[in-house]
Amino acid sequence: MPIDIEQLESFLAHTRQAVLVGHFNPDGDAVGSVTAFWHYLNRRGVPARIILPSPHPDNLAFLEPEEEKILICEQNPEEARRLVAEADLLVCLDLNRLSRTEYLEEDILASRAQKVLIDHHIAVELDRFDLVYTTVDVSSTCELLYKILLAMPDIAGDPERIPLRCAESLYVGMMTDTNNFSNSVFPGTFEMASKLIARGVDKDGLQEKVLSCFTVSRTRLMGHLLKDKMVILPQHAAAYMLLTNEEKGQYDFKPGDSEGFVNLPLAIEAIQISALFTENFDGKYVRVSLRSKNAVNVNKLAVRFFNGGGHRNASGGRLYMPVEAIPAYFEQALDAYTDEEKFS
């Protein structure tokens, strides 16, 4: 995929202060991409700060640069808004809509800084940025960022020139967004993994840090959801689980603890669609995670019924309704979705 790097190079040459922004409820790809780009800019001597709208999961904390702690907007909103206002370059990563920055959307829009977007989702807001790098033909934003970095003059196509900490962040983002290479994988994804391992990335060590560091309570919560909360809808080849705030309290839930849970029902042969509905801590909405197998397009389902979007086999959204109303709504959505698909 050819990448035009000239305008980005021009932006960086005149940058006095960059701010890198990820999305609300940051996952491995969001944290990986913002930290990877920070390490690249740091090596170039470009001052940069990282802002995330809400806290990242504990198992991704090791990606945080020792030299520059990530600022969490929920915890320090005034400082986050000040940084956005003072920046002359804003780079948003792993989000297709500014609304995914939550509290910072209006501040970013009001900023006079050059605005860059690097993302791999569907339906990107092109008109809100000065420069956009986007494609759906990659596994992750980290894979797209890897291609962008290779095109930079100082890297010149040589992965050995990518800073090691940057390479580690890129690998984690790609690994987590593919569910450890089980979905959304392209030929370039394996090539990227191979090149980064040759660069010096410790694949086994990173997998241990990200995938094998959970608590007993998180593991018991997973068992509870599978045993007591998983509902099978055979007429739709679907399954869903609903996680309430009461259950979060019972199992000492922390941000990121439910990561990957939505994929579990897809291990059942007959299941083609899986959904996880998670009540937000403040009770104002329910987070929706959707996954599917094969040709089933859950992005259409997310856009049409769940105020969201994403990818063909992995999407998300939100519902603004009581948790007790969600099972009936999900079945109604599946009924309508099935009918629409028959005639699409």
MOZI-V435244 format. One record per residue. N is the residue number from 1. RES is the residue in one letter. OMEGA is omega in whole degrees, 0 to 359 (NA if undefined). Layout:
{{N,RES,OMEGA} {N,RES,OMEGA}}
This chain:
{{1,M,180} {2,P,182} {3,I,177} {4,D,188} {5,I,189} {6,E,183} {7,Q,177} {8,L,177} {9,E,179} {10,S,178} {11,F,184} {12,L,181} {13,A,183} {14,H,183} {15,T,173} {16,R,179} {17,Q,177} {18,A,172} {19,V,180} {20,L,187} {21,V,173} {22,G,185} {23,H,176} {24,F,185} {25,N,187} {26,P,176} {27,D,183} {28,G,180} {29,D,178} {30,A,180} {31,V,180} {32,G,184} {33,S,180} {34,V,180} {35,T,177} {36,A,181} {37,F,177} {38,W,181} {39,H,177} {40,Y,181} {41,L,180} {42,N,178} {43,R,179} {44,R,181} {45,G,178} {46,V,180} {47,P,182} {48,A,172} {49,R,178} {50,I,175} {51,I,170} {52,L,182} {53,P,181} {54,S,186} {55,P,175} {56,H,178} {57,P,183} {58,D,184} {59,N,176} {60,L,185} {61,A,183} {62,F,178} {63,L,183} {64,E,180} {65,P,178} {66,E,186} {67,E,188} {68,E,182} {69,K,177} {70,I,178} {71,L,179} {72,I,185} {73,C,179} {74,E,185} {75,Q,183} {76,N,187} {77,P,182} {78,E,178} {79,E,179} {80,A,180} {81,R,178} {82,R,180} {83,L,178} {84,V,182} {85,A,184} {86,E,183} {87,A,171} {88,D,172} {89,L,176} {90,L,179} {91,V,177} {92,C,183} {93,L,175} {94,D,174} {95,L,182} {96,N,179} {97,R,179} {98,L,178} {99,S,180} {100,R,172} {101,T,178} {102,E,189} {103,Y,187} {104,L,186} {105,E,183} {106,E,179} {107,D,179} {108,I,179} {109,L,183} {110,A,183} {111,S,176} {112,R,180} {113,A,168} {114,Q,185} {115,K,181} {116,V,176} {117,L,174} {118,I,190} {119,D,181} {120,H,181} {121,H,178} {122,I,173} {123,A,180} {124,V,176} {125,E,185} {126,L,190} {127,D,182} {128,R,184} {129,F,178} {130,D,181} {131,L,183} {132,V,168} {133,Y,183} {134,T,172} {135,T,175} {136,V,184} {137,D,174} {138,V,183} {139,S,195} {140,S,172} {141,T,179} {142,C,177} {143,E,177} {144,L,179} {145,L,176} {146,Y,179} {147,K,178} {148,I,181} {149,L,178} {150,L,180} {151,A,180} {152,M,184} {153,P,183} {154,D,176} {155,I,173} {156,A,175} {157,G,184} {158,D,180} {159,P,179} {160,E,180} {161,R,176} {162,I,178} {163,P,186} {164,L,179} {165,R,175} {166,C,180} {167,A,179} {168,E,179} {169,S,178} {170,L,181} {171,Y,181} {172,V,179} {173,G,179} {174,M,181} {175,M,183} {176,T,182} {177,D,175} {178,T,185} {179,N,181} {180,N,174} {181,F,179} {182,S,176} {183,N,179} {184,S,182} {185,V,178} {186,F,177} {187,P,180} {188,G,179} {189,T,178} {190,F,177} {191,E,178} {192,M,180} {193,A,181} {194,S,182} {195,K,181} {196,L,176} {197,I,176} {198,A,178} {199,R,180} {200,G,178} {201,V,178} {202,D,184} {203,K,183} {204,D,180} {205,G,179} {206,L,177} {207,Q,178} {208,E,182} {209,K,187} {210,V,192} {211,L,185} {212,S,184} {213,C,186} {214,F,183} {215,T,175} {216,V,182} {217,S,177} {218,R,180} {219,T,178} {220,R,176} {221,L,178} {222,M,178} {223,G,179} {224,H,181} {225,L,181} {226,L,184} {227,K,191} {228,D,189} {229,K,181} {230,M,180} {231,V,179} {232,I,176} {233,L,188} {234,P,181} {235,Q,179} {236,H,186} {237,A,186} {238,A,174} {239,A,176} {240,Y,175} {241,M,181} {242,L,181} {243,L,183} {244,T,177} {245,N,177} {246,E,178} {247,E,175} {248,K,179} {249,G,180} {250,Q,185} {251,Y,174} {252,D,186} {253,F,175} {254,K,179} {255,P,179} {256,G,183} {257,D,181} {258,S,181} {259,E,178} {260,G,182} {261,F,184} {262,V,181} {263,N,189} {264,L,180} {265,P,180} {266,L,175} {267,A,177} {268,I,188} {269,E,187} {270,A,186} {271,I,178} {272,Q,180} {273,I,176} {274,S,180} {275,A,172} {276,L,178} {277,F,185} {278,T,179} {279,E,178} {280,N,185} {281,F,182} {282,D,177} {283,G,184} {284,K,179} {285,Y,176} {286,V,179} {287,R,182} {288,V,173} {289,S,182} {290,L,175} {291,R,180} {292,S,176} {293,K,168} {294,N,187} {295,A,181} {296,V,187} {297,N,180} {298,V,174} {299,N,177} {300,K,179} {301,L,181} {302,A,181} {303,V,187} {304,R,190} {305,F,190} {306,F,174} {307,N,184} {308,G,182} {309,G,180} {310,G,183} {311,H,180} {312,R,185} {313,N,180} {314,A,182} {315,S,179} {316,G,179} {317,G,180} {318,R,172} {319,L,179} {320,Y,181} {321,M,178} {322,P,183} {323,V,182} {324,E,180} {325,A,188} {326,I,180} {327,P,180} {328,A,180} {329,Y,180} {330,F,178} {331,E,177} {332,Q,179} {333,A,179} {334,L,176} {335,D,182} {336,A,180} {337,Y,180} {338,T,179} {339,D,180} {340,E,181} {341,E,179} {342,K,186} {343,F,181} {344,S,NA}}
